[in-house]
Amino acid sequence: MDINLQKEEFSYAYIYAVASSAGYSFQKPSRSQDVSGIDISITGSVSDDTLYESQLDLQVKSTSLSILNEETIRYPLKLKNYNELRKQKTIAPRILVLVLIPENLNEWLNQSET
């Protein structure tokens, strides 16, 4: 598998684990939504006093680049992707989720008996 595809799949798995542990559902939208900048939708359950499920749409990027310093995160995002995130007329809010992955594939996942 191509390393970029591995990073993408790893990012989705990580976000799935975080959403699940918080009690939310994870959906990978159709290809047409992916083309419009939505990689994942996170939804909550409906309570008795709400009409609709809460939803957050994510655009997901993963990188091994050194993008952090003490005060900022600098990530080169294409203008198309930026414009998709800042659309005002959307049903659900959209955010960018950047997953930082170690360069060394052997460091992606650590497991022990404990």
C-alpha positions in Angstrom: 0.0 0.0 0.0 1.2 3.5 -0.8 2.6 5.3 2.3 0.2 8.3 1.8 -2.8 5.9 1.7 -1.5 4.2 4.8 -1.3 7.6 6.5 -4.9 8.4 5.4 -6.2 5.1 6.7 -4.3 5.4 10.0 -5.8 8.9 10.5 -9.3 7.6 9.9 -8.7 4.7 12.4 -7.4 7.2 15.0 -10.4 9.5 14.6 -12.8 6.5 14.8 -11.2 5.4 18.1 -11.5 8.9 19.6 -15.1 9.4 18.4 -16.1 6.0 19.7 -14.5 6.5 23.1 -16.5 9.8 23.4 -19.8 8.1 22.5 -20.2 9.4 19.0 -20.7 7.8 15.6 -18.2 7.9 12.8 -19.3 7.8 9.1 -17.1 8.0 6.0 -19.3 9.9 3.5 -19.9 9.1 -0.1 -17.3 10.0 -2.8 -19.3 13.1 -3.8 -19.0 14.6 -0.3 -15.3 13.7 -0.2 -14.9 15.7 -3.4 -16.5 18.7 -1.6 -14.1 18.5 1.3 -15.9 16.2 3.8 -13.8 13.1 4.7 -15.6 12.1 7.9 -18.9 13.0 9.6 -19.2 12.6 13.4 -22.7 12.4 14.8 -24.2 12.2 18.2 -27.5 10.6 19.3 -30.8 12.4 19.5 -32.1 13.1 22.9 -35.8 13.8 23.7 -35.4 17.5 23.6 -33.6 17.8 20.2 -34.9 17.5 16.7 -31.8 16.5 14.9 -28.6 14.6 15.6 -25.6 16.8 16.3 -23.1 16.6 13.4 -19.6 17.7 12.7 -18.0 17.3 9.3 -14.2 16.8 9.2 -11.7 17.4 6.5 -8.8 15.2 7.5 -5.1 15.6 6.7 -2.2 13.6 8.0 1.5 14.5 7.9 4.9 13.5 9.3 6.2 17.0 8.6 7.5 19.1 11.5 4.7 21.7 11.7 4.7 22.6 15.4 6.6 25.2 17.2 6.0 26.7 20.7 3.1 28.9 19.6 1.7 27.8 16.2 0.9 25.0 13.9 1.8 25.7 10.3 0.4 23.4 7.7 0.3 24.1 3.9 -3.4 23.7 3.0 -4.5 24.1 -0.6 -6.8 27.1 -1.3 -9.5 24.7 -2.6 -9.5 22.8 0.8 -9.5 26.1 2.8 -12.4 27.5 0.8 -14.4 24.2 1.4 -13.9 24.6 5.1 -15.0 28.2 5.3 -18.3 27.8 3.5 -21.0 29.5 5.4 -24.1 27.8 4.0 -23.6 24.2 5.3 -25.9 22.1 7.5 -23.1 21.0 9.8 -20.0 22.9 10.8 -16.7 21.9 9.2 -13.3 21.7 10.7 -9.9 20.6 9.7 -8.4 17.7 11.7 -4.6 17.3 11.3 -3.2 14.0 12.5 0.5 14.0 13.2 2.1 10.7 12.4 5.7 9.7 13.1 7.9 9.4 10.1 9.0 5.9 11.1 6.3 3.4 10.3 7.4 1.2 13.3 6.5 4.1 15.7 2.9 4.4 14.5 1.5 1.9 16.9 2.9 0.6 20.2 1.5 -2.3 22.2 2.5 -4.0 25.4 1.1 -6.5 27.8 0.0 -3.8 30.1 
